Amino acid sequence: QSRPGPSPGDSIQDCDECPQLVVIPEGSFDMGSNSEGESERPLTSVSIRQPIAIGVYEVTFDEWGTCILEGGCSTRPYSEGWGRGTRPVMNVSWGDTQQYIAWLSNKTGESYRLPSEAEWEYAARAGTSTDYFWGTDVGSYRANCDGCGSEWDNEQTAPAGSFSPNNFGLYDVHGNVNEWVQDCWYDNHAGASGNEAAREYSGCTDRVYKGGSWYSYAEFLRVSNRTPQAASEIRSWTGFRVVRDL
């Protein structure tokens, strides 16, 4: 008799140094926006067809450091002098994230990856349809950005989990660091699959990041906002969180 699988809301941590995950349920939502920039159009109905486990926090310097120590990650990201520890790792390329994910999958025997853009937006919205999971205005001290009302604004990253989580229990989906997703950059959502699959094509050089950062104006923290970045680039405003297939 097989054990029942994890249920939505369950917490998972596959090793002491592994990212903490939370199981989020399957469901449907509207991805993008018809009222904002061209890249966010058209508003697209998406079905997430099965539960996934996603990082509660952005991957931290401590977590990345274990990958270096165990020989899985070759990049030693620069901290900008802001500290490491539980701050989100940054100055990592999209390719660097693939090294970390391969190491984590090999270490745990589980299937880790980056979220697709659709999964990321679904997880960040957590059942809401507003620009931010808490409403239509960025407010004060809800995130770390240029104009978010925190002591880190436009200066540096904040330790992971410094602000309140969304309804799925995820921290820092808005601000702190932008988050790489699996998808290649497409100019808009036209032709999107309508499910959780990442959109990719052979040889793509630009990938998508989501969520905005400590350096971003509030408008770039909107959950539907999407930005291209060369997969090889490293920036002090870009990190990532992981997904584990169940």
C-alpha positions as CSV (number, residue, x, y, z in Angstrom):
1,Q,0.0,0.0,0.0
2,S,1.5,3.3,-1.1
3,R,1.8,6.2,1.3
4,P,-0.4,9.2,0.5
5,G,1.5,12.0,-1.1
6,P,2.0,15.5,0.5
7,S,-1.1,17.6,0.8
8,P,-1.4,21.4,0.1
9,G,0.0,23.3,3.0
10,D,2.4,20.6,4.0
11,S,6.0,21.6,4.6
12,I,8.9,19.7,3.0
13,Q,12.6,19.9,3.6
14,D,14.6,17.1,2.0
15,C,17.8,17.7,3.9
16,D,19.1,20.0,6.7
17,E,20.8,22.3,4.1
18,C,18.0,22.0,1.5
19,P,15.5,24.8,0.8
20,Q,12.2,24.7,2.8
21,L,9.3,24.0,0.6
22,V,5.5,24.3,0.9
23,V,3.0,22.3,-1.2
24,I,0.6,24.4,-3.1
25,P,-2.6,23.0,-4.7
26,E,-3.5,22.7,-8.3
27,G,-5.9,25.4,-9.6
28,S,-6.5,28.0,-12.3
29,F,-5.9,31.7,-12.6
30,D,-5.6,34.5,-15.2
31,M,-1.9,35.2,-16.1
32,G,-0.8,38.6,-17.2
33,S,-2.7,41.8,-17.6
34,N,-4.6,43.6,-20.4
35,S,-4.2,47.0,-18.7
36,E,-0.4,47.1,-18.5
37,G,2.5,46.7,-20.9
38,E,2.4,44.8,-24.2
39,S,4.6,42.0,-22.8
40,E,1.9,41.1,-20.2
41,R,-0.9,40.7,-22.8
42,P,-3.2,39.0,-23.5
43,L,-4.7,38.0,-20.2
44,T,-4.5,34.2,-20.4
45,S,-6.5,31.6,-18.5
46,V,-4.1,29.0,-17.1
47,S,-4.7,25.7,-15.3
48,I,-2.0,24.4,-13.0
49,R,-2.9,20.7,-13.3
50,Q,-1.1,19.2,-10.2
51,P,0.2,20.3,-6.8
52,I,3.8,21.3,-6.6
53,A,6.2,22.0,-3.8
54,I,7.8,25.5,-4.1
55,G,10.5,27.3,-2.0
56,V,9.1,29.2,0.9
57,Y,12.0,31.6,0.5
58,E,14.3,32.6,-2.3
59,V,17.5,30.4,-2.2
60,T,19.9,31.9,0.3
61,F,23.7,32.3,0.4
62,D,23.9,29.6,3.1
63,E,22.0,27.1,0.9
64,W,24.2,28.0,-2.1
65,G,27.3,27.7,0.0
66,T,26.5,24.0,0.8
67,C,26.4,23.4,-3.0
68,I,29.8,24.9,-3.3
69,L,31.2,22.9,-0.4
70,E,29.8,19.7,-1.9
71,G,31.2,20.4,-5.4
72,G,27.9,21.0,-7.1
73,C,28.2,24.8,-7.8
74,S,31.3,26.4,-9.3
75,T,30.2,30.0,-9.0
76,R,31.0,31.9,-5.7
77,P,28.5,34.8,-5.9
78,Y,29.6,38.2,-4.7
79,S,27.6,39.5,-1.7
80,E,28.3,43.2,-2.5
81,G,29.4,43.4,1.1
82,W,25.8,43.2,2.4
83,G,26.3,39.9,4.2
84,R,25.5,36.3,3.2
85,G,23.7,33.9,5.6
86,T,19.9,34.0,5.1
87,R,20.0,36.8,2.5
88,P,18.9,35.6,-0.9
89,V,21.7,34.5,-3.2
90,M,22.2,36.9,-6.1
91,N,24.8,37.5,-8.8
92,V,23.9,34.1,-10.2
93,S,23.2,33.5,-13.9
94,W,20.4,31.3,-15.2
95,G,23.0,28.7,-16.0
96,D,24.3,28.9,-12.4
97,T,20.8,28.0,-11.2
98,Q,20.8,24.9,-13.3
99,Q,24.0,23.7,-11.5
100,Y,22.3,24.2,-8.1
101,I,19.2,22.4,-9.2
102,A,21.1,19.5,-10.6
103,W,23.1,19.2,-7.4
104,L,20.0,19.4,-5.2
105,S,18.2,16.8,-7.3
106,N,21.2,14.4,-7.2
107,K,21.6,14.9,-3.4
108,T,18.0,14.3,-2.5
109,G,16.9,11.9,-5.3
110,E,14.0,14.2,-6.0
111,S,13.2,16.2,-9.1
112,Y,14.0,19.9,-8.5
113,R,13.8,22.7,-11.1
114,L,13.0,26.4,-11.6
115,P,9.3,27.2,-11.7
116,S,7.7,28.0,-15.0
117,E,6.5,31.5,-15.5
118,A,2.9,30.3,-15.1
119,E,3.7,28.4,-11.9
120,W,5.6,31.4,-10.5
121,E,2.7,33.8,-11.1
122,Y,0.2,31.4,-9.8
123,A,2.2,30.8,-6.6
124,A,2.9,34.5,-6.1
125,R,-0.8,35.5,-6.6
126,A,-1.9,32.8,-4.1
127,G,-5.6,33.1,-5.2
128,T,-5.6,36.9,-5.6
129,S,-6.0,38.9,-8.8
130,T,-4.5,42.3,-7.7
131,D,-1.1,43.8,-8.6
132,Y,0.3,42.6,-5.3
133,F,-0.9,39.7,-3.3
134,W,-2.0,42.1,-0.6
135,G,-3.9,44.5,-2.9
136,T,-3.6,47.3,-5.5
137,D,-1.1,49.6,-3.7
138,V,2.4,48.7,-2.8
139,G,1.8,50.2,0.7
140,S,4.6,50.4,3.3
141,Y,6.9,47.7,4.7
142,R,5.4,44.9,2.7
143,A,8.4,44.3,0.5
144,N,11.9,45.6,-0.3
145,C,12.0,47.9,-3.3
146,D,12.8,51.5,-4.3
147,G,9.8,53.1,-2.5
148,C,8.5,50.2,-0.4
149,G,9.1,51.9,2.9
150,S,11.7,49.5,4.4
151,E,15.2,50.2,5.7
152,W,16.7,48.2,2.8
153,D,14.9,50.1,0.0
154,N,17.1,50.8,-3.0
155,E,20.2,50.0,-0.8
156,Q,20.6,46.2,-0.5
157,T,18.8,42.9,-0.1
158,A,16.9,42.0,3.1
159,P,17.3,38.7,5.0
160,A,14.8,36.2,3.6
161,G,11.4,36.3,5.3
162,S,11.6,39.9,6.6
163,F,8.1,40.7,5.5
164,S,4.7,38.9,5.7
165,P,4.1,35.9,3.5
166,N,1.3,35.4,0.9
167,N,-1.7,33.1,1.4
168,F,0.4,30.1,0.3
169,G,3.0,30.9,2.9
170,L,5.6,32.2,0.4
171,Y,7.9,35.1,1.3
172,D,9.5,37.8,-0.9
173,V,7.6,37.0,-4.1
174,H,7.5,40.8,-4.5
175,G,10.9,42.6,-4.2
176,N,14.2,41.7,-2.6
177,V,15.6,39.9,-5.6
178,N,14.1,39.2,-9.0
179,E,13.6,35.5,-9.6
180,W,14.7,33.5,-12.6
181,V,12.1,31.2,-14.1
182,Q,12.5,28.4,-16.6
183,D,10.9,30.1,-19.6
184,C,12.6,31.6,-22.6
185,W,11.7,35.2,-23.2
186,Y,8.7,35.6,-25.6
187,D,7.5,39.2,-26.3
188,N,4.1,38.5,-24.8
189,H,1.7,35.8,-23.7
190,A,0.2,35.2,-27.2
191,G,0.5,31.4,-27.9
192,A,0.9,30.5,-24.2
193,S,0.0,26.9,-23.6
194,G,-2.7,27.6,-20.9
195,N,-1.1,25.2,-18.5
196,E,1.9,25.1,-16.2
197,A,4.5,24.1,-18.8
198,A,7.4,26.5,-19.4
199,R,7.7,28.1,-22.8
200,E,11.0,27.3,-24.4
201,Y,12.7,27.0,-27.7
202,S,16.1,25.6,-28.8
203,G,19.0,28.0,-28.4
204,C,17.2,30.8,-26.6
205,T,19.6,33.2,-24.9
206,D,17.2,35.4,-22.9
207,R,15.2,34.0,-20.0
208,V,12.4,35.6,-17.9
209,Y,12.7,36.9,-14.4
210,K,9.8,37.9,-12.1
211,G,9.0,39.7,-8.9
212,G,11.1,42.9,-8.8
213,S,13.9,43.6,-6.5
214,W,15.4,45.9,-3.8
215,Y,16.5,48.1,-6.8
216,S,13.1,48.2,-8.6
217,Y,10.4,50.8,-8.5
218,A,7.1,49.4,-7.1
219,E,5.5,49.1,-10.6
220,F,8.1,46.4,-11.4
221,L,7.0,44.3,-8.4
222,R,3.5,43.8,-9.9
223,V,2.9,40.1,-10.1
224,S,2.1,40.2,-13.9
225,N,5.3,42.2,-14.7
226,R,7.9,40.2,-16.6
227,T,11.4,41.1,-17.7
228,P,14.0,39.5,-20.1
229,Q,17.6,39.0,-19.1
230,A,20.4,37.3,-20.9
231,A,20.8,33.9,-19.3
232,S,24.5,34.4,-18.9
233,E,24.2,37.7,-17.0
234,I,24.7,38.1,-13.3
235,R,23.1,41.0,-11.4
236,S,22.9,42.0,-7.7
237,W,19.1,42.1,-8.1
238,T,18.6,38.6,-9.5
239,G,18.2,35.3,-7.6
240,F,15.7,32.4,-7.7
241,R,13.5,30.0,-5.8
242,V,13.1,26.3,-6.6
243,V,10.2,23.9,-7.3
244,R,10.1,20.2,-6.5
245,D,7.8,17.9,-8.5
246,L,5.7,15.7,-6.3
